[in-house]
Amino acid sequence: MSREERLGHGHHHHHHEGGAGIRQAFFLHLVFTLVEIAGGIWTNSMAILADAIHDLGDSFALGTAWYFERLSGKAGDERYSYGYRRFSLLGALVNIVILVVGSLFILSKAVPRLLSPEPSSAGGMIGFAVLGVAVNGFAALRLKGKGGMNVSMVAWHLLEDVLGWAAILVTGIVLLFWKVLWLDPLLSILITGYVLYNVLRNLKSTMNIFLQGIPGGVDLGAIEGEVNRLSGVGGTHHAHVWTLDGRDHILSMHVVITGEADRETILSLKEHIRGIMKKHGIDHSTVEFEFEGEECRISGCNCRTGETNGSSI
């Protein structure tokens, strides 16, 4: 099996299972968002408009998720040797920009409305809230049990929308009996603040992937320690770990072999190292074996393997 096939193995069935569900959720969500924007203007509800902007970003997220769910199944080629999964990060960045711009627009309208409240249509808010719970709930159920991290995260996002509409429903019911005009703009600010909080949190994770930071939950020091404790290993250096898309992690490492190692010894070490990588969630690893005193082949590195003492350079 080729390196590209190994990187893509176990991923193709996910986009086949979840692609149809994401496609249906995308079109359903997009139509509802357009209706929601019109409804927010009609009911004069900043809460509905705030959620409409959020849902517009969600629609784009669903569209890119659907597209990349299909694209990510492509194996490596002459242009992208690791395959196409990393393209999903571009979609994530675009989604972040859309949500931030939309959220700032809503805040610019909601804050003045909070200071000078205007009446909203409570009945219209209730009607759209019921529709919102139904549409997003149905879309989330369509993705239930489809498998794949991409599909799972889309489903959780839709469930968050259900909770947002439930809050609007409660607000509409309150406004039916009490004219608390500031409640609608306050709710829109809270919804927008919640969206911005999650957007900035996702931005941090996305930038860590782009900058090839160590993935969360991966302890590079612990991995090196376990490799160094193997019999016949004199040290490790040039150990690096990064992630393709937040799910599929890659590691490269130089391992120094002590003494005279024959083929069976090296094969045994490879098997033990493979088990360590699997334990730590490393999907693809490249390990170079070096003998004591051998000059490291990394360009610009003046160290000799006998002098590493197990340190990472």
VENBELBEL-V762807 format. One record per pair of residues at least 6 apart in sequence whose ideal C-beta (glycine too) atoms are under 8 Angstrom apart, sorted by sequence separation. I is the first residue (numbers start at 1). J is the second residue. If there is no record, write none. Layout:
i=I j=J
i=I j=J
This chain:
i=39 j=45
i=40 j=46
i=76 j=82
i=80 j=86
i=174 j=180
i=209 j=215
i=214 j=220
i=227 j=233
i=243 j=249
i=244 j=250
i=290 j=296
i=76 j=83
i=208 j=215
i=228 j=235
i=242 j=249
i=243 j=250
i=296 j=303
i=1 j=9
i=40 j=48
i=41 j=49
i=75 j=83
i=143 j=151
i=175 j=183
i=208 j=216
i=228 j=236
i=241 j=249
i=242 j=250
i=257 j=265
i=261 j=269
i=277 j=285
i=296 j=304
i=39 j=48
i=40 j=49
i=74 j=83
i=143 j=152
i=146 j=155
i=174 j=183
i=175 j=184
i=227 j=236
i=241 j=250
i=257 j=266
i=288 j=297
i=295 j=304
i=296 j=305
i=74 j=84
i=241 j=251
i=294 j=304
i=295 j=305
i=303 j=313
i=40 j=51
i=72 j=83
i=73 j=84
i=143 j=154
i=144 j=155
i=205 j=216
i=240 j=251
i=241 j=252
i=274 j=285
i=293 j=304
i=294 j=305
i=36 j=48
i=37 j=49
i=40 j=52
i=72 j=84
i=143 j=155
i=171 j=183
i=224 j=236
i=239 j=251
i=240 j=252
i=257 j=269
i=273 j=285
i=293 j=305
i=301 j=313
i=39 j=52
i=71 j=84
i=72 j=85
i=171 j=184
i=239 j=252
i=240 j=253
i=292 j=305
i=293 j=306
i=238 j=252
i=239 j=253
i=255 j=269
i=273 j=287
i=291 j=305
i=292 j=306
i=36 j=51
i=37 j=52
i=72 j=87
i=140 j=155
i=143 j=158
i=224 j=239
i=238 j=253
i=239 j=254
i=290 j=305
i=36 j=52
i=68 j=84
i=71 j=87
i=72 j=88
i=171 j=187
i=223 j=239
i=237 j=253
i=238 j=254
i=68 j=85
i=236 j=253
i=237 j=254
i=270 j=287
i=140 j=158
i=223 j=241
i=236 j=254
i=255 j=273
i=33 j=52
i=36 j=55
i=37 j=56
i=68 j=87
i=139 j=158
i=140 j=159
i=168 j=187
i=220 j=239
i=236 j=255
i=237 j=256
i=68 j=88
i=167 j=187
i=235 j=255
i=236 j=256
i=269 j=289
i=137 j=158
i=220 j=241
i=235 j=256
i=33 j=55
i=136 j=158
i=140 j=162
i=233 j=255
i=234 j=256
i=32 j=55
i=33 j=56
i=65 j=88
i=68 j=91
i=136 j=159
i=167 j=190
i=218 j=241
i=233 j=256
i=234 j=257
i=266 j=289
i=64 j=88
i=67 j=91
i=167 j=191
i=233 j=257
i=234 j=258
i=33 j=58
i=136 j=161
i=137 j=162
i=232 j=257
i=233 j=258
i=29 j=55
i=33 j=59
i=65 j=91
i=136 j=162
i=215 j=241
i=227 j=253
i=232 j=258
i=251 j=277
i=64 j=91
i=164 j=191
i=214 j=241
i=215 j=242
i=232 j=259
i=64 j=92
i=214 j=242
i=215 j=243
i=223 j=251
i=227 j=255
i=261 j=289
i=29 j=58
i=30 j=59
i=132 j=161
i=133 j=162
i=136 j=165
i=213 j=242
i=224 j=253
i=232 j=261
i=29 j=59
i=61 j=91
i=64 j=94
i=132 j=162
i=164 j=194
i=212 j=242
i=261 j=291
i=64 j=95
i=215 j=246
i=218 j=249
i=251 j=282
i=30 j=62
i=132 j=164
i=133 j=165
i=249 j=281
i=250 j=282
i=253 j=285
i=255 j=287
i=257 j=289
i=26 j=59
i=29 j=62
i=30 j=63
i=132 j=165
i=133 j=166
i=209 j=242
i=232 j=265
i=249 j=282
i=250 j=283
i=251 j=284
i=252 j=285
i=253 j=286
i=254 j=287
i=255 j=288
i=257 j=290
i=259 j=292
i=60 j=94
i=61 j=95
i=209 j=243
i=215 j=249
i=249 j=283
i=250 j=284
i=251 j=285
i=252 j=286
i=253 j=287
i=254 j=288
i=255 j=289
i=256 j=290
i=257 j=291
i=258 j=292
i=60 j=95
i=248 j=283
i=249 j=284
i=250 j=285
i=251 j=286
i=252 j=287
i=253 j=288
i=254 j=289
i=255 j=290
i=256 j=291
i=257 j=292
i=26 j=62
i=129 j=165
i=132 j=168
i=133 j=169
i=209 j=245
i=233 j=269
i=248 j=284
i=250 j=286
i=252 j=288
i=254 j=290
i=256 j=292
i=25 j=62
i=26 j=63
i=128 j=165
i=129 j=166
i=209 j=246
i=232 j=269
i=57 j=95
i=60 j=98
i=26 j=65
i=129 j=168
i=130 j=169
i=230 j=269
i=22 j=62
i=26 j=66
i=128 j=168
i=129 j=169
i=57 j=98
i=205 j=246
i=241 j=282
i=56 j=98
i=57 j=99
i=230 j=272
i=254 j=296
i=22 j=65
i=23 j=66
i=125 j=168
i=126 j=169
i=129 j=172
i=230 j=273
i=22 j=66
i=125 j=169
i=254 j=298
i=54 j=99
i=57 j=102
i=53 j=99
i=56 j=102
i=125 j=171
i=126 j=172
i=227 j=273
i=19 j=66
i=22 j=69
i=125 j=172
i=126 j=173
i=54 j=102
i=124 j=172
i=53 j=102
i=54 j=103
i=123 j=172
i=227 j=276
i=256 j=305
i=19 j=69
i=53 j=103
i=122 j=172
i=125 j=175
i=126 j=176
i=226 j=276
i=256 j=306
i=18 j=69
i=19 j=70
i=122 j=173
i=254 j=305
i=53 j=105
i=256 j=308
i=53 j=106
i=122 j=175
i=123 j=176
i=223 j=276
i=15 j=69
i=122 j=176
i=223 j=277
i=14 j=69
i=15 j=70
i=120 j=175
i=50 j=106
i=15 j=72
i=16 j=73
i=49 j=106
i=223 j=280
i=15 j=73
i=222 j=280
i=234 j=292
i=238 j=296
i=125 j=184
i=223 j=282
i=237 j=296
i=46 j=106
i=49 j=109
i=50 j=110
i=119 j=179
i=238 j=298
i=11 j=72
i=12 j=73
i=120 j=181
i=219 j=280
i=11 j=73
i=88 j=150
i=119 j=181
i=218 j=280
i=46 j=109
i=118 j=181
i=218 j=281
i=238 j=301
i=46 j=110
i=117 j=181
i=120 j=184
i=217 j=281
i=218 j=282
i=8 j=73
i=117 j=182
i=8 j=74
i=237 j=303
i=8 j=75
i=46 j=113
i=117 j=184
i=7 j=75
i=8 j=76
i=114 j=182
i=117 j=185
i=237 j=305
i=7 j=76
i=5 j=75
i=235 j=305
i=4 j=75
i=113 j=184
i=114 j=185
i=234 j=305
i=237 j=308
i=4 j=76
i=113 j=185
i=114 j=186
i=234 j=306
i=236 j=308
i=2 j=75
i=3 j=76
i=4 j=77
i=47 j=120
i=235 j=308
i=239 j=312
i=11 j=85
i=44 j=118
i=46 j=120
i=111 j=185
i=234 j=308
i=235 j=309
i=236 j=310
i=237 j=311
i=238 j=312
i=7 j=82
i=8 j=83
i=44 j=119
i=45 j=120
i=110 j=185
i=113 j=188
i=114 j=189
i=235 j=310
i=236 j=311
i=237 j=312
i=238 j=313
i=7 j=83
i=44 j=120
i=45 j=121
i=234 j=310
i=235 j=311
i=236 j=312
i=237 j=313
i=4 j=81
i=43 j=120
i=44 j=121
i=48 j=125
i=3 j=81
i=43 j=121
i=47 j=125
i=72 j=150
i=110 j=188
i=111 j=189
i=4 j=83
i=42 j=121
i=45 j=124
i=69 j=148
i=110 j=189
i=45 j=125
i=48 j=128
i=43 j=124
i=51 j=132
i=69 j=150
i=42 j=124
i=43 j=125
i=68 j=150
i=69 j=151
i=106 j=188
i=107 j=189
i=110 j=192
i=228 j=310
i=39 j=124
i=43 j=128
i=65 j=150
i=107 j=192
i=106 j=192
i=224 j=310
i=40 j=128
i=224 j=312
i=39 j=128
i=65 j=154
i=103 j=192
i=221 j=312
i=36 j=128
i=62 j=154
i=103 j=195
i=220 j=312
i=61 j=154
i=103 j=196
i=35 j=131
i=36 j=132
i=61 j=157
i=99 j=195
i=100 j=196
i=103 j=199
i=99 j=196
i=149 j=246
i=149 j=247
i=32 j=131
i=58 j=157
i=100 j=199
i=32 j=132
i=58 j=158
i=99 j=199
i=32 j=135
i=58 j=161
i=96 j=199
i=29 j=135
i=55 j=161
i=96 j=202
i=28 j=135
i=29 j=136
i=54 j=161
i=96 j=203
i=28 j=138
i=29 j=139
i=51 j=161
i=54 j=164
i=92 j=202
i=96 j=206
i=28 j=139
i=51 j=164
i=93 j=206
i=25 j=139
i=51 j=165
i=92 j=206
i=24 j=139
i=25 j=140
i=25 j=142
i=51 j=168
i=89 j=206
i=24 j=142
i=25 j=143
i=47 j=167
i=48 j=168
i=89 j=209
i=21 j=142
i=22 j=143
i=47 j=168
i=89 j=210
i=21 j=143
i=45 j=168
i=47 j=171
i=18 j=143
i=21 j=146
i=18 j=146
i=22 j=150
i=17 j=146
i=18 j=147
i=22 j=151
i=25 j=154
i=29 j=158
i=17 j=147
i=18 j=148
i=21 j=151
i=17 j=148
i=18 j=150
i=22 j=154
i=14 j=147
i=15 j=148
i=18 j=151
i=25 j=158
i=13 j=147
i=14 j=148
i=17 j=151
i=14 j=149
i=15 j=150
i=14 j=150
i=18 j=154
i=11 j=148
i=14 j=151
i=47 j=184
i=50 j=187
i=51 j=188
i=54 j=191
i=46 j=184
i=47 j=185
i=50 j=188
i=54 j=192
i=57 j=195
i=45 j=184
i=46 j=185
i=49 j=188
i=50 j=189
i=47 j=187
i=51 j=191
i=47 j=188
i=50 j=191
i=54 j=195
i=46 j=188
i=50 j=192
i=45 j=188
i=47 j=191
i=89 j=245
i=88 j=245
i=86 j=244
i=85 j=244
i=86 j=245
i=85 j=245
i=83 j=244
i=82 j=244
i=85 j=248
i=82 j=250
i=72 j=245
i=7 j=244
i=7 j=248
i=7 j=283
i=7 j=284
i=6 j=284
i=3 j=284
